[in-house]
């Protein structure tokens, strides 16, 4: 099995794409795979990307950096980037770092898709 497939599954939906994080923690290795795979999916999804973090229990500083990078890439591509399914701890971390003001955070998948303009 491809290592990338155990970290992220990208589901293209035409005008947007959903990246489902399958790894329980997002550190340097996982961040590189997630960023690379989402960036590859961006043009075909009009840079409207949603990241499903339901299975993520730990997000490192490198993971935070990857979220910022993906937000910037989507903005540069005239799209939007949203995340959903955050654990309480990760949600609190985004609030403490004020990244919840930069990155679109949704409570569920449908809301995240709506925030990026996917439907």
C-alpha positions as CSV (number, residue, x, y, z in Angstrom):
1,X,0.0,0.0,0.0
2,X,1.2,3.5,-0.9
3,X,2.3,5.4,2.3
4,X,0.4,8.4,1.0
5,X,-2.8,6.4,0.9
6,X,-2.5,5.7,4.7
7,X,-2.2,9.5,5.4
8,X,-4.7,11.2,3.2
9,X,-7.5,10.3,0.8
10,X,-8.5,13.0,-1.7
11,X,-12.0,12.9,-3.0
12,X,-12.6,15.2,-6.0
13,X,-16.1,16.5,-6.4
14,X,-15.8,18.7,-9.5
15,X,-15.9,22.3,-8.2
16,X,-14.3,21.3,-4.8
17,X,-12.3,18.5,-3.2
18,X,-12.2,16.9,0.2
19,X,-9.0,15.6,1.7
20,X,-9.7,13.1,4.5
21,X,-6.8,12.8,6.9
22,X,-6.5,9.2,7.9
23,X,-3.4,9.5,10.2
24,X,-4.0,10.0,13.9
25,X,-1.3,12.7,14.2
26,X,-0.1,15.3,11.8
27,X,3.6,16.1,12.1
28,X,6.3,16.7,9.5
29,X,5.9,13.6,7.4
30,X,2.1,13.7,7.3
31,X,2.1,17.5,6.7
32,X,4.3,17.1,3.6
33,X,2.1,14.4,2.2
34,X,-1.1,16.3,2.9
35,X,0.2,19.6,1.5
36,X,1.5,17.8,-1.7
37,X,-1.7,15.9,-2.3
38,X,-4.0,18.9,-1.7
39,X,-1.8,21.1,-3.9
40,X,-2.0,18.6,-6.7
41,X,-5.8,18.5,-6.3
42,X,-6.2,22.2,-6.1
43,X,-6.4,23.2,-9.8
44,X,-8.9,20.6,-10.6
45,X,-11.1,21.6,-7.7
46,X,-10.9,25.4,-8.5
47,X,-8.8,25.7,-5.3
48,X,-11.9,25.0,-3.1
49,X,-10.5,22.5,-0.7
50,X,-11.9,21.0,2.5
51,X,-9.8,19.1,5.0
52,X,-11.5,16.4,7.1
53,X,-9.7,16.2,10.5
54,X,-12.1,13.8,12.3
55,X,-9.4,11.2,12.8
56,X,-6.6,13.6,13.9
57,X,-5.8,13.7,17.6
58,X,-2.5,15.6,17.4
59,X,-1.4,18.5,15.3
60,X,2.2,19.6,15.5
61,X,3.5,23.1,14.8
62,X,4.5,21.8,11.3
63,X,0.9,20.7,10.9
64,X,-0.2,24.3,11.8
65,X,2.2,25.6,9.2
66,X,0.8,23.3,6.6
67,X,-2.8,24.6,7.3
68,X,-1.5,28.2,6.8
69,X,0.3,27.2,3.6
70,X,-2.8,25.5,2.2
71,X,-4.9,28.6,3.1
72,X,-2.5,30.8,1.2
73,X,-2.4,28.5,-1.9
74,X,-6.2,28.5,-2.1
75,X,-6.4,32.2,-1.8
76,X,-3.7,32.6,-4.5
77,X,-5.7,30.3,-6.7
78,X,-8.9,32.4,-6.1
79,X,-10.4,29.6,-4.0
80,X,-11.0,28.9,-0.3
81,X,-9.7,26.4,2.3
82,X,-11.8,25.0,5.2
83,X,-11.3,22.4,7.8
84,X,-13.8,20.4,9.9
85,X,-13.9,17.6,12.4
86,X,-11.4,19.1,14.8
87,X,-10.9,17.6,18.3
88,X,-11.6,20.0,21.2
89,X,-7.8,20.3,21.8
90,X,-7.0,21.2,18.2
91,X,-9.9,23.6,18.1
92,X,-8.6,25.3,21.3
93,X,-5.1,25.4,19.7
94,X,-6.4,27.2,16.7
95,X,-8.2,29.7,18.9
96,X,-5.1,30.3,21.1
97,X,-2.9,30.9,18.0
98,X,-5.7,33.0,16.5
99,X,-5.6,30.8,13.4
100,X,-9.4,30.4,13.6
101,X,-9.5,34.0,12.4
102,X,-7.5,33.1,9.3
103,X,-8.6,29.5,8.4
104,X,-12.3,28.7,7.8
105,X,-13.3,26.2,10.5
106,X,-16.6,24.4,10.3
107,X,-18.4,22.1,12.7
108,X,-19.3,19.6,10.0
109,X,-18.6,18.5,6.4
110,X,-21.7,20.2,4.8
111,X,-20.8,23.5,6.5
112,X,-17.2,23.3,5.4
113,X,-18.3,22.6,1.8
114,X,-20.6,25.6,1.9
115,X,-17.9,27.8,3.3
116,X,-15.6,27.1,0.4
117,X,-18.5,27.6,-2.1
118,X,-18.6,24.0,-3.1
119,X,-22.4,23.8,-3.1
